[in-house]
Amino acid sequence: MLAALEAHLLPVLRDQGFKGSLPHLRRARADGIDLLTIQFDKRGGGFVIEIARCGREGITTHWGKKIPAGRVKAHDLPHDQRHRLGSPGPGVDGRWFRYDSGTSCDAVAEQVVAMLPEADAWWATG
């Protein structure tokens, strides 16, 4: 699955200005950092994509740990400050991309690419 994401998703994200490596990517903008993290099912066969946004300086956790902009990941932010792709609203689980159901990894990666406009809309308003 990682190879398929690197072949299909990563070039699109690079074209959009994202840096980093799978599963954690970030894009610096004038008004903040867009974050994208792929979280794999611990049992295998699927993953979700979490997105978030933070200030250009990074974040300070509620316990005081400073995470600079070049190291922050989507899951470093509180749940109410991130979004799972495919989620209909806050606090509702997002879409699980399954590659253990007979769908090819390439097809699953293309499904992710097709959902990137949702991420862009969330970053624009989130």
Buried (B, 14 or more C-beta within 10 A) or exposed (E): BBEBBEEBBBEEBEEBEBEBEBBBBBBBEEEBBBBBBBBBBEEEEBBBBBBBBBEEEBBEEEEEEEBEBEEBBBBBBEEEEBBBBBBEEEEEEBBBBBBEEEEEBBEBBEBBBEBBEBBEEBBEEB
